[in-house]
Amino acid sequence: MGLSASWRAALAAGAVNLVLGANLPYLPVWMERAAGMSGAEIAGASTLAILIRIFAGPLTAGIAQDHGLRGTLAAVMAIALGGYVLLFPDTPRAVDFFLCVVIYSAMNVMGPLFEAVLVFGTRNGRPDYGEGRAIASAAFVIANLAGGAILGAWGPDWVLVYLIAACVVAAIAPLFTKQGARAAVARRPLISTFTDSFTLYRIPGVFVYLLAAALIQASHGAYYAFASNIWIAQGIDGSHIGALWAIGVAAEILLLLVSRQLLKNMNYYTMLWIGGLGALIRWTAAGFVLPVEAVYVFQTLHAASFAMTHIGTMRFLQAALPDDKLSLAYSANGALIFGPAMAVTGLAAGLAYDALAPGGIEAQTKLYWLMVVIILAGLALTWRATRQPIHPVSQP
């Protein structure tokens, strides 16, 4: 008996995460160690990709609506695969930079696509959506660990070999998922996304909360771009680096699994305070050169800085907006608030990484204190948001 549609969707999402889970921590290492890129170039590639997402997101959703979801996801993965393959020849650094922009752009648009594959493919079977999402998250952790082990044993070029192999699987797996899913991806013209979104942001209390959450999330810009590079310079080996990334994701998953019971009576403003204060502690500590055992401890704060902020934002939007506006709000936040905030902080982190480099690792870790400034701004906006509470909508 063949695999069910639900299992095929879950395995396709897992295949995509086998790429995402190694690309996020280790492509910046390849860019610095193998391609010789500066911190500004590393951060600039991801920053440009975030800005491209503003236009590429609605465009990709439209293609999925017109031509089917599984083919669109497979095509995006094939584009990423082409980028990885072309990085291997001894090409000029400018070409490598362009290819990394392409890869990061593909990573940014594939997230909503594989989520839609799960939503559509697990509607009427097991695993259900939650179980399928857990499988995808487990694949992400496996990629963290595998990439770190490969980096430690053979170096960054072999991480690229892993990414190519994983991307081949991820480009094929979606083709075996259920055809259709056009209703699973919301298609909105770009102009409509802008105009309708600004209408939502005019609701009292909405914009200030979302901007506060965006700044807290954007404080991860230095972490996503340079954590692995800094740990390598500190002398932490690849296996530990993989485990450090994995423990942060595991803490996030654990909080998400228990959030229904643990957080059921917690206010979304309180969640934002916890997320911001967790990030403040995390990035303040990261500014010091810590023993690896301490780094493991502070990595668990990812459950606060990322997951708690994310849960609070989702609950806030569900309380603030009617159901028919939520799809727009989710896509608009990524494109118009969260994305640009992450782009700015990521680029600032890249410039700081280069400026601090002459001082060695003792100075370079201080780039995390730039993220502390971002967090303080986010906490100030959180305080303002609590002074301007929304009136929850009553759903029909």
C-alpha positions as a printed NumPy array, in Angstrom:
array([[  0.   ,   0.   ,   0.   ],
       [  1.347,   3.431,  -0.945],
       [  1.863,   6.356,   1.347],
       [ -1.205,   8.42 ,   2.177],
       [ -1.56 ,  12.028,   0.992],
       [ -0.925,  13.173,   4.576],
       [  2.352,  11.283,   4.843],
       [  3.513,  12.504,   1.446],
       [  2.81 ,  16.106,   2.495],
       [  4.602,  15.673,   5.833],
       [  7.63 ,  14.054,   4.208],
       [  7.803,  16.775,   1.54 ],
       [  7.762,  19.45 ,   4.253],
       [ 10.459,  17.512,   6.098],
       [ 12.584,  17.353,   2.941],
       [ 12.351,  21.136,   2.564],
       [ 13.422,  21.565,   6.189],
       [ 16.455,  19.344,   5.646],
       [ 17.612,  22.221,   3.429],
       [ 16.41 ,  25.124,   5.576],
       [ 17.944,  23.662,   8.732],
       [ 21.441,  23.631,   7.203],
       [ 21.171,  26.753,   5.044],
       [ 20.361,  29.108,   7.924],
       [ 23.34 ,  28.28 ,  10.176],
       [ 25.974,  27.258,   7.65 ],
       [ 25.633,  29.172,   4.375],
       [ 27.056,  32.284,   6.125],
       [ 30.046,  30.152,   7.177],
       [ 30.641,  29.104,   3.56 ],
       [ 30.268,  32.725,   2.422],
       [ 32.976,  33.906,   4.831],
       [ 35.346,  30.926,   4.936],
       [ 35.147,  29.641,   1.354],
       [ 34.025,  32.656,  -0.693],
       [ 35.86 ,  35.308,   1.357],
       [ 32.85 ,  37.583,   1.778],
       [ 32.77 ,  40.358,   4.352],
       [ 30.167,  40.699,   7.074],
       [ 28.415,  43.429,   5.081],
       [ 28.202,  41.118,   2.054],
       [ 26.889,  38.201,   4.123],
       [ 24.205,  40.351,   5.745],
       [ 23.567,  42.222,   2.496],
       [ 22.643,  39.028,   0.642],
       [ 19.961,  38.11 ,   3.161],
       [ 18.807,  41.742,   3.39 ],
       [ 18.276,  41.98 ,  -0.37 ],
       [ 16.404,  38.668,  -0.278],
       [ 14.075,  39.998,   2.419],
       [ 13.307,  43.057,   0.291],
       [ 12.784,  40.881,  -2.8  ],
       [ 10.256,  38.863,  -0.776],
       [  7.935,  41.888,  -0.704],
       [  7.338,  41.326,  -4.419],
       [  8.252,  37.652,  -4.787],
       [  5.826,  36.488,  -2.085],
       [  2.617,  37.638,  -3.815],
       [  4.033,  36.618,  -7.209],
       [  4.788,  33.087,  -6.031],
       [  1.362,  32.773,  -4.422],
       [ -0.204,  33.763,  -7.739],
       [  1.813,  31.151,  -9.632],
       [  0.745,  28.493,  -7.106],
       [ -2.887,  29.503,  -7.566],
       [ -2.671,  29.295, -11.353],
       [ -0.378,  26.305, -11.862],
       [ -0.607,  24.216,  -8.709],
       [  1.19 ,  24.206,  -5.413],
       [  3.368,  21.134,  -5.741],
       [  4.94 ,  22.246,  -9.019],
       [  5.572,  25.738,  -7.668],
       [  7.327,  24.43 ,  -4.544],
       [  9.376,  21.982,  -6.619],
       [ 10.384,  24.812,  -8.973],
       [ 11.49 ,  27.043,  -6.083],
       [ 13.572,  24.204,  -4.665],
       [ 15.066,  23.611,  -8.116],
       [ 16.09 ,  27.289,  -8.27 ],
       [ 17.8  ,  26.931,  -4.879],
       [ 19.483,  23.73 ,  -6.114],
       [ 20.82 ,  25.568,  -9.167],
       [ 22.21 ,  28.265,  -6.896],
       [ 24.044,  25.757,  -4.714],
       [ 25.49 ,  23.902,  -7.713],
       [ 26.773,  27.095,  -9.335],
       [ 28.525,  28.139,  -6.129],
       [ 31.05 ,  25.327,  -6.603],
       [ 33.066,  26.625,  -9.572],
       [ 35.816,  29.154,  -8.856],
       [ 33.601,  32.108,  -9.752],
       [ 34.137,  35.78 ,  -8.915],
       [ 32.912,  36.859,  -5.493],
       [ 30.291,  39.119,  -7.086],
       [ 28.746,  36.077,  -8.812],
       [ 28.786,  34.141,  -5.538],
       [ 27.043,  37.061,  -3.854],
       [ 24.328,  37.134,  -6.538],
       [ 23.802,  33.372,  -6.231],
       [ 23.476,  33.67 ,  -2.447],
       [ 20.81 ,  36.361,  -2.923],
       [ 18.95 ,  33.938,  -5.197],
       [ 19.249,  31.122,  -2.646],
       [ 18.093,  33.296,   0.25 ],
       [ 15.173,  34.557,  -1.861],
       [ 14.136,  30.967,  -2.569],
       [ 14.342,  30.151,   1.149],
       [ 12.098,  33.11 ,   1.961],
       [  9.278,  32.14 ,  -0.415],
       [  9.402,  28.375,   0.166],
       [  8.222,  28.694,   3.786],
       [  4.599,  29.65 ,   2.992],
       [  4.574,  27.086,   0.174],
       [  5.538,  24.083,   2.287],
       [  3.141,  25.267,   5.013],
       [  0.383,  25.266,   2.379],
       [  1.401,  21.762,   1.278],
       [  0.887,  20.647,   4.887],
       [ -2.406,  22.494,   5.31 ],
       [ -3.847,  21.008,   2.128],
       [ -2.285,  17.548,   2.254],
       [ -3.153,  16.728,   5.886],
       [ -6.786,  17.842,   5.847],
       [ -8.345,  14.386,   5.913],
       [ -5.808,  12.   ,   7.38 ],
       [ -2.965,  11.236,   9.716],
       [ -0.533,  12.706,  10.371],
       [ -2.643,  15.833,  10.846],
       [ -1.244,  19.341,  10.43 ],
       [  0.268,  19.545,  13.919],
       [  1.95 ,  16.163,  13.6  ],
       [  3.173,  16.996,  10.113],
       [  4.603,  20.293,  11.377],
       [  6.396,  18.404,  14.143],
       [  7.937,  16.09 ,  11.521],
       [  9.126,  19.12 ,   9.55 ],
       [ 10.606,  20.686,  12.71 ],
       [ 12.376,  17.426,  13.555],
       [ 13.924,  17.452,  10.065],
       [ 15.128,  21.012,  10.706],
       [ 16.876,  19.864,  13.895],
       [ 18.417,  16.876,  12.091],
       [ 19.815,  19.278,   9.465],
       [ 21.261,  21.492,  12.235],
       [ 23.087,  18.503,  13.687],
       [ 24.149,  16.954,  10.383],
       [ 25.439,  20.249,   8.997],
       [ 27.431,  20.919,  12.152],
       [ 28.982,  17.443,  12.114],
       [ 29.928,  17.805,   8.432],
       [ 31.367,  21.278,   9.036],
       [ 33.498,  20.011,  11.911],
       [ 34.736,  16.949,  10.038],
       [ 35.323,  18.232,   6.501],
       [ 34.758,  22.006,   6.336],
       [ 32.302,  24.4  ,   4.67 ],
       [ 32.623,  23.055,   1.109],
       [ 31.223,  19.73 ,   2.283],
       [ 28.265,  21.525,   3.874],
       [ 27.575,  22.745,   0.336],
       [ 27.681,  19.115,  -0.832],
       [ 25.101,  18.259,   1.837],
       [ 22.876,  21.183,   0.774],
       [ 22.975,  20.057,  -2.862],
       [ 22.039,  16.486,  -1.926],
       [ 19.239,  17.612,   0.391],
       [ 17.953,  20.066,  -2.2  ],
       [ 17.719,  17.316,  -4.832],
       [ 15.416,  15.396,  -2.486],
       [ 13.461,  18.559,  -1.614],
       [ 12.939,  19.406,  -5.294],
       [ 11.523,  15.941,  -6.026],
       [  9.439,  15.27 ,  -2.88 ],
       [  6.722,  17.917,  -3.525],
       [  5.919,  16.306,  -6.897],
       [  4.471,  13.308,  -5.03 ],
       [  2.092,  15.394,  -2.901],
       [ -1.569,  15.885,  -3.643],
       [ -2.252,  18.014,  -6.703],
       [ -4.209,  21.213,  -6.293],
       [ -4.054,  23.221,  -3.078],
       [ -4.916,  26.417,  -4.881],
       [ -7.199,  27.454,  -2.024],
       [ -4.405,  26.848,   0.508],
       [ -2.32 ,  29.805,  -0.705],
       [ -3.961,  33.187,  -0.473],
       [ -3.474,  35.086,  -3.705],
       [ -3.477,  38.849,  -3.368],
       [ -2.319,  41.464,  -5.879],
       [  0.651,  43.423,  -4.563],
       [ -1.145,  46.784,  -4.604],
       [ -4.106,  45.27 ,  -2.76 ],
       [ -1.78 ,  43.844,  -0.105],
       [ -0.316,  47.306,   0.512],
       [ -3.559,  49.272,   0.555],
       [ -5.583,  46.793,   2.605],
       [ -2.728,  46.313,   5.06 ],
       [ -2.465,  49.999,   5.832],
       [ -6.188,  49.946,   6.615],
       [ -5.541,  47.243,   9.226],
       [ -2.651,  49.194,  10.73 ],
       [ -4.917,  52.174,  11.343],
       [ -6.91 ,  50.157,  13.894],
       [ -5.961,  51.664,  17.296],
       [ -3.285,  49.664,  19.07 ],
       [ -2.504,  47.291,  16.19 ],
       [  0.501,  48.926,  14.532],
       [  2.384,  49.709,  17.74 ],
       [  2.074,  46.095,  18.969],
       [  3.191,  44.659,  15.636],
       [  6.136,  47.049,  15.411],
       [  7.221,  46.128,  18.959],
       [  7.018,  42.425,  18.073],
       [  8.892,  43.056,  14.822],
       [ 11.786,  44.721,  16.65 ],
       [ 12.017,  41.848,  19.139],
       [ 12.066,  39.326,  16.285],
       [ 14.482,  41.474,  14.273],
       [ 16.973,  41.351,  17.141],
       [ 17.73 ,  37.838,  15.879],
       [ 19.358,  39.396,  12.797],
       [ 22.911,  39.108,  14.159],
       [ 22.242,  35.567,  15.38 ],
       [ 20.917,  34.254,  12.069],
       [ 23.721,  35.851,  10.061],
       [ 26.784,  35.395,  12.258],
       [ 26.244,  33.   ,  15.186],
       [ 28.032,  30.082,  13.518],
       [ 30.89 ,  32.304,  12.305],
       [ 31.407,  33.735,  15.792],
       [ 31.294,  30.32 ,  17.457],
       [ 33.91 ,  29.008,  15.013],
       [ 36.165,  32.005,  15.757],
       [ 35.647,  31.331,  19.442],
       [ 36.98 ,  27.791,  18.936],
       [ 33.693,  25.876,  19.263],
       [ 33.723,  22.847,  16.958],
       [ 31.146,  21.984,  14.315],
       [ 29.355,  19.279,  16.289],
       [ 28.759,  21.668,  19.166],
       [ 27.581,  24.367,  16.727],
       [ 25.017,  21.983,  15.253],
       [ 23.818,  21.058,  18.736],
       [ 23.624,  24.73 ,  19.775],
       [ 21.326,  25.528,  16.863],
       [ 19.32 ,  22.387,  17.543],
       [ 18.772,  23.105,  21.232],
       [ 17.365,  26.543,  20.412],
       [ 14.899,  25.032,  17.94 ],
       [ 14.07 ,  22.215,  20.39 ],
       [ 13.228,  24.76 ,  23.118],
       [ 10.998,  26.571,  20.633],
       [  9.223,  23.334,  19.656],
       [  8.723,  22.355,  23.297],
       [  7.065,  25.678,  24.105],
       [  4.823,  25.403,  21.039],
       [  3.776,  21.887,  22.08 ],
       [  2.762,  22.942,  25.601],
       [  1.539,  26.442,  24.749],
       [ -2.157,  25.532,  24.634],
       [ -2.192,  24.525,  28.32 ],
       [  0.732,  26.508,  29.703],
       [ -0.209,  29.84 ,  28.112],
       [ -3.987,  29.549,  27.851],
       [ -4.619,  32.26 ,  30.47 ],
       [ -1.666,  34.496,  29.58 ],
       [ -2.307,  37.878,  28.003],
       [ -0.618,  38.559,  24.633],
       [  0.913,  41.741,  26.044],
       [  2.529,  39.657,  28.792],
       [  3.857,  37.269,  26.131],
       [  5.467,  40.191,  24.334],
       [  7.089,  41.385,  27.571],
       [  8.458,  37.874,  28.232],
       [  9.741,  37.591,  24.665],
       [ 11.457,  40.974,  24.843],
       [ 12.999,  40.435,  28.261],
       [ 14.188,  36.956,  27.227],
       [ 15.844,  38.492,  24.17 ],
       [ 17.404,  41.233,  26.316],
       [ 19.03 ,  38.65 ,  28.609],
       [ 20.04 ,  36.439,  25.677],
       [ 21.786,  39.081,  23.564],
       [ 23.387,  40.792,  26.565],
       [ 25.001,  37.477,  27.521],
       [ 25.941,  36.72 ,  23.894],
       [ 28.064,  39.867,  23.831],
       [ 30.608,  38.096,  26.052],
       [ 32.891,  35.213,  25.032],
       [ 31.235,  32.473,  27.066],
       [ 32.23 ,  28.849,  27.648],
       [ 30.25 ,  26.503,  25.445],
       [ 28.293,  25.139,  28.438],
       [ 26.935,  28.627,  29.139],
       [ 26.078,  29.135,  25.477],
       [ 23.905,  26.016,  25.623],
       [ 22.006,  27.464,  28.586],
       [ 21.353,  30.812,  26.915],
       [ 20.3  ,  29.105,  23.663],
       [ 17.192,  27.825,  25.46 ],
       [ 16.03 ,  31.455,  25.631],
       [ 15.064,  31.041,  21.969],
       [ 11.795,  29.756,  23.423],
       [ 11.228,  33.262,  24.816],
       [ 12.883,  35.59 ,  22.297],
       [ 11.366,  33.888,  19.241],
       [  8.589,  31.453,  20.169],
       [  6.892,  33.476,  22.907],
       [  6.948,  36.592,  20.729],
       [  5.528,  34.61 ,  17.796],
       [  2.71 ,  33.04 ,  19.839],
       [  1.824,  36.394,  21.355],
       [  1.679,  38.028,  17.926],
       [ -0.553,  35.3  ,  16.497],
       [ -2.937,  35.514,  19.452],
       [ -2.946,  39.293,  19.255],
       [ -3.94 ,  39.237,  15.589],
       [ -6.648,  36.651,  16.246],
       [ -8.052,  38.891,  18.983],
       [ -7.692,  42.163,  17.064],
       [ -9.005,  41.15 ,  13.644],
       [-11.944,  39.204,  12.225],
       [-11.165,  35.803,  10.724],
       [-11.465,  37.004,   7.141],
       [ -8.637,  39.519,   7.676],
       [ -6.123,  37.13 ,   9.269],
       [ -4.635,  35.757,   6.057],
       [ -3.898,  39.286,   4.866],
       [ -2.455,  40.26 ,   8.246],
       [ -0.086,  37.271,   8.326],
       [  1.281,  37.931,   4.844],
       [  1.432,  41.7  ,   5.322],
       [  3.391,  41.419,   8.573],
       [  6.106,  39.393,   6.913],
       [  6.329,  41.665,   3.902],
       [  5.765,  45.13 ,   5.363],
       [  6.825,  45.087,   9.037],
       [  8.764,  42.004,  10.143],
       [ 10.728,  41.652,   6.901],
       [ 11.971,  45.26 ,   6.629],
       [ 12.824,  45.323,  10.359],
       [ 14.905,  42.154,   9.965],
       [ 16.544,  43.577,   6.831],
       [ 17.663,  46.738,   8.632],
       [ 18.994,  44.955,  11.725],
       [ 20.704,  42.267,   9.638],
       [ 22.535,  44.846,   7.546],
       [ 23.502,  46.819,  10.667],
       [ 24.854,  43.592,  12.182],
       [ 26.935,  42.966,   9.045],
       [ 28.516,  46.407,   9.2  ],
       [ 29.2  ,  45.972,  12.922],
       [ 30.746,  42.531,  12.309],
       [ 33.276,  44.07 ,   9.917],
       [ 33.951,  47.117,  12.098],
       [ 34.65 ,  44.984,  15.175],
       [ 36.733,  42.334,  13.366],
       [ 40.15 ,  43.978,  14.005],
       [ 39.578,  43.578,  17.746],
       [ 39.262,  39.794,  17.478],
       [ 36.577,  37.599,  18.959],
       [ 36.456,  39.577,  22.235],
       [ 35.312,  42.617,  20.244],
       [ 33.307,  40.842,  17.562],
       [ 30.836,  39.265,  19.982],
       [ 29.893,  42.799,  21.015],
       [ 27.829,  43.088,  17.842],
       [ 25.065,  41.381,  19.849],
       [ 24.892,  44.489,  22.012],
       [ 23.661,  46.342,  18.931],
       [ 20.717,  43.93 ,  19.089],
       [ 20.221,  44.961,  22.729],
       [ 19.581,  48.507,  21.499],
       [ 16.941,  47.117,  19.114],
       [ 15.364,  45.174,  21.992],
       [ 15.2  ,  48.263,  24.206],
       [ 13.321,  50.074,  21.434],
       [ 10.987,  47.073,  21.157],
       [ 10.364,  47.049,  24.907],
       [  9.618,  50.787,  24.853],
       [  7.005,  50.136,  22.167],
       [  5.684,  47.187,  24.183],
       [  5.086,  49.542,  27.105],
       [  3.3  ,  51.934,  24.766],
       [  1.193,  49.094,  23.353],
       [  0.008,  48.158,  26.852],
       [ -1.112,  51.768,  27.261],
       [ -3.171,  51.525,  24.076],
       [ -4.891,  48.117,  24.357],
       [ -7.077,  46.814,  21.567],
       [-10.716,  45.853,  21.958],
       [-10.953,  42.184,  20.935],
       [-13.36 ,  41.562,  18.065],
       [-16.254,  39.184,  18.569],
       [-16.273,  36.54 ,  15.867],
       [-19.622,  35.618,  14.283]])
